[in-house]
Amino acid sequence: MPKSKEVQPELEFDYSRYAFRDEIEYKYIGKPGLSRELIEEISHIKGEPDWMREIRLKAYEHFIRRPMPTWGPDLSEVERMFDKIIYYASPTDPNRKARSWDDVPEALKRTFERLGIPEAERKYLAGVTAQYDSEVIYHKIREDLERKGIIFTDMDTAVREYPDIVKEYFGTVVPYSDNKFAALNTAVWSGGSFVYVPKGVEVDIPLQTYFRINLENFGQFERTLIIVEEGAKVHYIEGCTAPIYSSGSLHSAVVEIIAKPGSHVRYTTIQNWAKHIYNLVTKRAVAYKDAFVEWVNGELGSKVTMKYPGVILKEPGARTDILSVSYAGKGQIQDSGAKAIHLAPYTTSTITSKSVSKDGGRASYRGILKVVKGAKGVKSNVRCDALILDPHSRSDTYPYIEIEEDNVHIGHEATVGRIGDDEIFYLMSRGLTEAEAYSLIVLGFIEPFTKTLPMEYAVELNRLIELEMEGSVG
Amino acid sequence: MAMLEIKDLVVSVEGNVILKGVNLSINPGEIHAVMGPNGSGKSTLTLTIMGHPAYKVESGDILFEGESILELSTDERAKLGIFLAFQHPFEIEGVKVSQMLWKAAQEKGWKISPLEFRKILRESYGRLKMEEFVDRYLNVGFSGGEKKRSEVAQLLTLKPKLAMLDEIDSGLDIDAVKLVGDVLTKYKEEDRDLSMLIITHYQRILNFIKPDFVHVMVDGRIVKSGGFELSLELEEKGYEGLIGEVEYAEK
């Protein structure tokens, strides 16, 4: 008899390359739990100006008062975590960042070498920032770009060295009152990137930040601020991994982007956190006249991700593309989506969401599309495609649409697909194994995402999927 | 030894018996055509040989180069050198023709560089006048005829021992039928041991790629076999006429 397919293949990302832990001595490690004293202490360690300390404390007050969000995934474990996790841990002197890998302590350098960061920097990046738990331990930008006036450093250094710019923009796109986790981040933030691209300067190869969590029961709260002046262009990439622990950790970032007239920003995330991490992030951009903001999101890891990158289209001609691919495997909830807020006429948004769920994983699209009265000629297109690999898995769509203007073009389309036996048979008739046939179809499904990545990242991502498909088909 | 030998093959789909005892033997280098009206089981035959999981072999056997292939999965059969050009090829979004065939070549264990492979691929697709299709997504946005030509180009690329063509001329205009026929005839001259099994409803394609043997399939059985002239007779009399004669002869 011909063999019939009875078992759906396991499609699990290979995490072994990222799962190692380091035994290192920390320069500073906070006591578990959150308090006003801790926040004062973090601010003190960093030698911050008063205005920043005050923002932190106000945010803390707001955080305490603000109830937990209940409209999305169950966060009761996170609520229990607040008193248990460590909010600040620095492996190195927080006020001395290495600018050469030779100056990075050996154990940390080894970690980033295992993750391929220095090699990537040599080969195809314009600059790198590496964050380990709470602090950035290394940052470097190519000298020729530095000479053009581009600033690429960690956020703590930026507060010290460029206080005027930071003060002008910090919290203007994502105020601490935005949501409970934005408040938490603002209270205890540490690390993250600061990018400033002067007027008319174009950076053709990407800047990258790599975030690593090493501790157990830990919270990482980086803060990123990107300012792109008129007619300038930049591509920023972030990647994240952590060792696997049994108890939960929290990653709660805030990213703010200011895209001045005619600028172009692409922000790419490849999130591959270990599966005990709650990834609750707030990412938002404001786009001025004719600016173009792209959010490219690959959500592969974490236990629960809640992430809805937003763009406020503030002036005419501003446009945005928000492309998300999420992958929900066993025990994972990927609750992701997009927010496009059209405040001005002739602004455009294109939102594409693709999710793959399997082995009981749950992928949801949750998005807001808003067009205010008077924003004539707005064009928006939302497309959500879900691929569900087995009957235990789930996909949902929650689109919220508020249109106050009549003269607009809005499109919304959602599809749910399963991989058909006939497609698998067709590919197998060419000699591909069942696992290869599945992985090829999954790769094809997420291809709109991979094709936006620099080739090296695309290859790595494809390799991750293929590796896991091999030998895991029943 | 026969390239393909089918013995008393009985096949069901979802409990319905479609093939009711088929016997067929194809030697290396031979071209066989199976003709028959719609629903006679022609496509079932090729899909069963290729190992489609929905087609259940109730009894009988399929031997390839003397060995039964019934226990082999579809990809294992492909690796032995069996190829099926589909009647309705599937569209695979996001997967390039070149990407899929490169995987196939690697699976077949070809020791070849990506660059050399690309050359073969472009040449195969070039023969079908669709060189630029190698970087398109598999069958996505192809016209019916382009899909069929692409199937033939895949055949040339993967160099099977047994090529099965299921209604290869449906959806092709007369120029394309001639092109496909000429390309296959020429390819067959280059690879004399290539065996072919052509499934067709109409005689037309057989004028361009001439079979050594023609079999007429009706209701899950091969009711008559002969040479090329049988296809002409069929064209003239129609299935009804021919079936009538068979029934008369049986009485």
Interface residues (C-beta under 8 A of the other chain):
Chain A: M1 P2 K3 S4 K5 G420 D421 D422 E423 F425 Y426 L427 M428 S429 R430 G431 L432 T433 E434 E436 L440 I441 L443 G444 F445 I446 E447 P448
Chain B: T48 M50 G51 H52 P53 A54 Y55 K56 V57 L70 E71 L72 S73 T74 D75 R77 A78 K79 F83 L84 F86 P89 F90 I92 E93 G94 V95 Q99 M100 L101 K103 A104 E107 K108 Y137 Q154 L158
